[in-house]
Amino acid sequence: GGSNDDLAYGIAMDNSGNAFVIGYTGSTDYPVTTGAYDKNFNGGSDVFVSMLNPSGSDLVYSTFIGGSSSDIGNCIAIDNSGDAFVTGYTGSTDFPTTNGAYDESHNGNNDVFVSMLNPAGSDLVYSTFIGGSGNDSGVGIAIDNSGNTFIAGFTKSANYPVTTGAYDESLNGGYYDVFVTKLFDALLPVELTSFTAVSTGSATNKISVVLNWTTATEVNNFGFEIARAIDINPASSNNDYAGTRWKTIGFVEGRGNSNSPKEYSFIDASLSISGTVQYRLKQIDTNGSFEYSDIVEIEIGLPEKFELFQNYPNPFNPSTTINYQIPKDGFVNITVYNSLGQEIGILLNENQTSGKYSIRFNANNLPSGLYIYRLQSGEFSSERKMILAK
């Protein structure tokens, strides 16, 4: 606890014997941990979620959840992955909700909230309001083996959301009615927002393909299998890749549960071919279910002209990839400048053979702002802008 009122209303344990406690606090100095989802008191009263190790000797994580008004945490449940599902009620119109949640807007008086914290307590994976124009409160919460969430509580709202065909679709009078609400699994799917492929060269004229993709949200994401399909150019002398329609070439581990954008990358190295190459991702959930991405296609071969491509990602923090191509052997220089034209650093200054290339720029020690990167090779010169957003 802290220096003001702190009340615990719910407790649960995981399979390892860790104890999870929920309640509310009026203490600005309630103990929170480094890396917690929210380390700052938000006003009124905040929900707290605290995790103690099995011996009760250490606070594994502890976080606030709340808005500027009164927020009360009543009950908590833990799934097999260690995610914490919490419910209670909130009077805060700015109580944190997540993009794509069932209800992102406060409905009046006190609303039920249902929120999901990742196992580290560092990210709010899912959070939603549920309610009508009266007072509504979540008192109990449970998770079934399929990942569905069940919430029980009480409501004074005649317009509390009910479903067609439910046991009772009308408020019955008295001071409060009981409600039972079910939220389905996949509250946040793995939402893939981009998937790109860029070929790069090497000193041996082997071609590599850099795959980059980004997710906006993730729930139970085990990872991504990367598959390649190749339509060999008949003029190519290399038939090593014949018959490789959708051959799995790698795996990248997922981030589990997340409500913030996540970036991934994979390099398909040393391809000795000329022709069309296709790639797709197989996103796999922790329960074994999967879904394929759209296909991206790229032509493999030596470039016919100089070109400096836009960096990816952009904006970035703290690193980004710059791709470029040169049609003939020569000396290549890539330099980065700030918005005033002052030189920040030289990324490359050497002879290279004809090909497609990729170089990484790390701006960990630079302030946020606009930067310019310039490629020069012989009489060719090109520059592009990039934004560092910390």
Order of alpha helices (4+ residues) and beta strands (2+ residues): beta-beta-beta-beta-beta-beta-beta-beta-beta-beta-beta-beta-beta-beta-beta-beta-beta-beta-beta-beta-beta-beta-beta-beta-beta
